[in-house]
Amino acid sequence: MIPRTATDRPASRDSENTPSIRYAWWVVIALTSVYTLSFVDRQILSLLVPSIKRDLGVSDTQIGLLQGLAFSLFYTLMGLPIGRLADRWNRRNLMVGGILVWSFFTTMSSVAKSFALLFSTRIGVGVGEASLSPAGYSMMSDYFPKQKLGAAISVFYMGVFIGSSLALLVGGTTVDMLARTPFVTVPVLGTMASWRLTFVIVGLPGVLFALLAWTIREPVRRNLLASADGRPTQLSFGEGMAQIRMRWQSLAGISLAMVCQGMVTYGLLAWIPTFFQRVHHWSPGQSGRALAAILLTFGCLGMYAGGRLSDYWQNRGVPEGPLKVAVISAIGTLLLMPLAMMIPKPEWTLALLAPALFFDALAMGTSAAALQHIFPNQVRGQVSALYLFILNLGGGSLGPLLPGVFNDYLFHNPNMVGYSLAITIAIGAIGMLIAITSTFKAYRSHYDMMNAA
């Protein structure tokens, strides 16, 4: 029988185990550092497109598959059982194991000699990274009250832009330096093309980040569904799915909106270095340094502003505050970012891209927080995994893939990558706006249902 009430654990136990807000923010910083590493490992391939195409003989469409489907498919598939484990097992340990797995496969990308082998290592990176977000969201929802959760998860999501910035900055500079030396000799791995060494450089630090994650304490689980006598209870898989089905409209609407947002973000991150290299003839180092500054500054500002705005509305009794943030995000992105991709001067592209990234980033953390508000603790890992399944299989695959497809089959010209990006971004922003505005009514109902319980 599915329990019908949701409650916190007894007050005495909560007071004994409630961590300080200072420690809670330390956990967020540690998780953000790990998430940053994951995006360095995920993003580094975008700087190596010319070398990979030359050495492996692949097309733009195949590059899109490497940056999208290869990672996203198994990231999403493994996320579902890992989300179930996150609801029942030690979440810290799951993350530590995942860090070691994805770092190993990032390093092994350096020895891939064909498209198929590189595709396989990218699958491994996705499998490892699948453990981080479901466990991280669930842990943060236990460390923070709902009035502060939007800001906490938004800071965590800054890892997207911090990691991408580091990949562009350090990776771009490394690629420029190694370009002068076509081949290098590495202990154990032997002689390899210099671009392959980049995978080794970003993969090996994973051991240190696994040790950092090991320092995080597993928090007491709160907001648990309880039986009639008030005691928290475990849910079977079927009972957990029943809780998700009760709120499927909110989950589907938010997930679809963020699929569209993901098309924008992942498409941009995958192809913007190539855009500057092909259209404006910048080196990887030049494009990396310019883009890193914009991503780090305006992407992180957008994340933080979105989280604070969402929490502001939460504190004033506006349950759909996270969804309102997403509406602002979609409109600002649609007005600015496609135009930035079509302006012929790189200076104007960067000038428009800065505020466009601010708007694009607003809803990335708040949408994940919105789901934590309407589900009980026993299914938050599974809900997060299902959300990420939809987000990454949709936006994480289509975002990198569509610009390559448009280049190859619509324009038949690789130098039209800016227009291909503009089309992809416009489709994503319009879809996001439609999906999120259609979810307001259902979300209010599900929020009230959870809080009434």
N, C-alpha and C positions, 0 to 999 in steps of 0.2 A: 504494500500500500504506500502511495506517495505521501510524504508528510505535507501538511497544508499550511504550516506556519513557518515564518522565517524570523529568527531572533539572534541576538548576540549571545555569546557564552555568558554564564553567570557573572555578575558584576565583580565579585571578589576575585575571580580568576583573571578577568580582564585587567583589573588594577594591578595585579601582581606581575602580569606578563606584558603590559603595554610598554613598548620601548619609547624612549624620548624622541621628540620631533627632530632633535639634532642627529640622533643615530639614524632615524628614518631617511633624512636627507643624505647621510653618508651612504646608505644603501643605494639611493637613486644615483649618486655620483659614481659608485662602483659599477652599477648596472649600465649606466650611460657609457662608461669607459669600455666595457665589454661590447656594447652595441656599436660603439665607434669602431672597434677592431673588426667586427663583423662586416661593416660597410666598407672598410678599407679592403678587406679580402674580396668582397663582392664587386667593388667598383673598379679595382685596378685593371681589369681586362679592357675597360673602355679606352685606356691610354695606349694599349698595345695593338689596336686594330690594324694599323698599316703593317706592322711586323708579322702579325699572325696571318694576315691575308697573303703576304709575300711568301712566308715559309710554308704555310699549310695549304695555300691555294684555295681559299674559301671565298664565298660571295658575301655581299652585304646581308642577304637573307639569313645565311648561316651564322654570321656574326650576331644578328638579332636573336637567333635561337640560342647561341651560347650565353648571351647576356640575359635572356629571358627564360625560355622554356626549360633549358637544361637545369637551371637553378630552381626555378619556381615549381616545376612539376613535383619533384621529390621533396622539396621544402614543404609543400602543401600536403602531400600524401603522408609524410612522416609526422607532420604536425598534429594530425588527428589522434593517433594513438599516444603521442607524447603529451598532448593536452589532457588525455584521460589519466595518464600517469601523474601529471602535475596536480590533479585534483586529489590524488590519493597518496603519493609518495613525497619524499623530500625534494623540494623544488631546487634547492641550491645544488644538490648533487647532480640533478639532471643537467643543469646549466654547465657545470664543470666538465662533464663528459662530452657535451655538445661542442664546447670550445676546443677541446683536444681533437675531436673528429674533424671539424671544419678547417682547423689550422693545418692538420696533416694533409688534407686533400688540396688545400691551396698550395702547399709546398710541392706536392706531387704534380700539380699542373705544369711545373717547370720541365718535366721530362716527357710530356705528351707529344707524340710524333705525328699525330693525325687529328682530323676533326673529331672522329669518333672517340679517341682517347681523351681529348680535351673536354669533350661533351661529358664523358664519364666522370672526370675529376670535378667538373662543375656540379654534377649531380651530388657527389660526395660533400661538397661545400654546403649545398642546400640541405642535405640530411642533417648535418651537424648543427647548422644555424636554426633548424626547426625547434630546438629545445628552448631557445632564449626568450622569445616574446611571450608565449603562453605562461611559462613559469614566472617571468618578470612581472607581467600585468597582475597575476594573481597575488604575488608577494606584496606588490605596492598597494593593492587594495586592502591588504591586512595591516600595512604600516601607516596608512593615511586615512583620515575621515573623508567622506565623499566631498565635503566642501573644499578640500585641498588636493583631491586626487587628479583633477584636470591639469593643474600646474606640474604635479609630480610626473605624470606620464608624459606630458609635453617636454619636460626637461630630458626624460629618458629618450624620447624620440629625437632630441637634438643630435643623438649619435648618427642619425642618417646624414645630416649635413656636416657634422664634424668629421665623420669617417670619410665621406665623399671628398671633403676639402683636403684632408690629409693624403688621400689617395691621389688627388690631382696635383697637390703641391709636391709631396715627397716623391710620388711615382713619376710625375712629369719631369722633375729635375733629374731623377735617377735615369730615366729613359734617355734624356738628353746627354747625360754624362757617358752612359754605356754605348750610345750610338757611335762614339769615336772608336770603340773597341768591339768589332763584330762578334768575337768569340772570347769567352773567358773560361778559365779552369777553376773548378770548385771542388774542394775535398769531398770525397765519397761520390758525388754526382758526376765528376769528370768534366770534360770540355763541352760547353753548350753555347748556343747563341746568347748574346748578352741580354736580349729582352727577357729570356727565360729566368734569368737571375732575379728579376723583379718579383716573381712569385715566391721565390725562396725568402727574399728580404721581408716580405709582408706576412709570410706564413709562420716563420719560426717564433716570433714573439708570443704566439698563442699560449705557450707553456706558462709564461709569466702572468698572463691575464687569467688563466685557469686558477693559478694560486691566489690572485686577487679575489675571484669569485668565491673561492673556498673560505675566505674570511667572513662572508655574510652569514648572519644567523637566520635560521629558518623561523619565521614569525608564527605566532599563534593564529590559527584560522578563526575568522570572525564572520558575522552575517551568515550563519549556517542555518539551513532548514532544520527544524526541530520536530520531534514527535509530539504527541498530545501532552506528555508530561514535561515538556520543555527541554528535553535532552537532545543535543545535536545527533544526527543520524547519518549514516552512510547511504548513498543512493546507488542502486544498481544502474547498469548502463541504460536499461530501458526507462527507468525512472528519471535519469538525467536527460534523456532525449525527450521525455514528456515535458520537462520543464522548459526545454528549448523550443519545442513545438508551441507551447503556450504563448511564446513571445516571438514567433517566427517573422511577423511583419516588420518589427523593429530591426531584428538581426539582418533580414534580407535587404531592407531599405538602406541601412547604414553601410552594409557590406558592398552593395551595388554602387552606392555613391563613392565609396573609397576605392573600388575597382577603377572607376573613371578618374578619380584623383591620382591613383597609382599610374594610370596611363600617362598622365602629364609628368609626374615626378620621375618615374623610372625611364620613360622615353627620353626626357631631357638629360638625365644623368648618363644614360648609355651613349648618347649621340652628340652632346654639345662639345666635347673635346674634338671629335672628328669634324664637326661643323667648322670650328675655327681653323683646324688644320687644312681642310679641303678648300673652304671658301675664301679664307683670309690668309692662308699659307703661314699660319703660326706654327712654331715648333710645339711638341708636347709640353716642354717646360714653360713656354710663354702662356699657352692656354691654361695649363694647370695652375700657375700662379694667379692669373687674373680671375679665373673661375673660383678658385679656393677662397679668395678674399670675399667674393660676393656670397657664396654658399654659406660660409662660416658666419658672416655678419648678418645678412638679411634672412637667411633660412632659420638661424637660431632665434633671431628677434621675433620672427613670425610664430615660431613654435611657442615661445614664452608668452607672447601677447595673446595667442589663441587660448592657452591654458588659463591665464589670468582672467580673460574675458568670460570664459566658460564658468570658472569658479565664482566670478562676480554675479552672474545670473543664478547660479546654484544658491548662493547665499541669500538671494532675494526671492527665492521660491519660484524660479522659472525653470521647470524641469527640462524643457527642450533647449536650454542654453547651448549645449554642445552642438546641436543641429543648426542653431542660428549662426554659430561661428562658421560652420561649413558653407552656409549660404553666402556669407561675406567672402569666404575663400574662393568659391566658384566664380562669383561675379568679377572679383579683382583679377583673377588668373585669366579669365576669358578676355577681358579688356586690354591686358598688357602683354601677355606672353607670346601669343601668335604674332603680334606686330613686331616684337623684338627679334623674331626669327627671320623676318622678311626684309628688315631694313638693311641696306647695303653696307653701311659703315659699321665696323666693329665697335667703335666707341659708343654709338647710339644703341647697339645691341646690348652692351653691358649696362648702359644707363637705364634701359627699360627692364632688363632682366632683374635688376636689384629689387625694385618694388614688386615685380611679378613673383619673385621667389618668396617675398614676405607674405603675400596673399596665399600663395600655394601652400605654404607651411602651416597656416593658421589651424587647420582642422586635423592635422595628422595625429596629434596626441589626443585631442579632445574626443574624437570619434571612438577610439579604443576605450577611453574613460567612460563614455556614454553607455557602453555595453556593461561595464562593471556595475553601474548604478541600478540596473534592472534585473540582474541575475543573482541567485544565491551563491554562496562561496563554493558549494560542492560541485558546481558546473562551470565555474569561471574559466578554468584552464581549458575545458572542452570548447566553450563558447569562443574563447580567444583563438584557439586553434582553428575552429571552423571559420571564424572571421578572416584569419590570415590565409586559410586555404582558398577562400573565395577571392580575397584581395590579391594574392600573389599569382594564383593561377590565371586570374583575369588581367589585372593591371600590370603585375610583374612580368607577364608573358607578352601581352599586347603592346605595352609601352615601348620596349626595346625592339619588338618585331615589326610593328607597322611602319616606322620610318624606313627601315631597310626594304620592306616590300614595296612601298611607294617609290623609293629610289629605283628599284630594279624593274618594276612592272607598270608603274604609272608614268613616271618621268623618263625612265630609261637613261638616267643621268645621275651619277653619284654626287655631282656637285650641287644637286637640287635638294640636298639634305635639309636645308633650312626650311624650305616649303613643305617638305615631308613632315618635319617636326611641327610646323604650324598647324597642319591639318590634324595631326594626331592630338595635339594639345587642345584645339578647338572642340573636337569630338568629345574628349574627356571632360572638359569644363562644362559643356552643355549637358552631358549625361549626368554629371555630378549634381548640377542644380536641379534637374528634374527629379532625380531619385531622392534627394534629401528633403525637398519640399513636400514630396508625397508621403513622407514618413512621420510628419509631426503628430498627427492625430493618434496613430498607433503607439508612438513612443510615450506620449503623455499618459495614455491608459496603462501601459506596462510599468511605467515609473510609479504611478499611483498604486498599482497592485502590489508592487514590491514593498513600498513604504507602509501601506496599510497592514500588510502581513507583519 
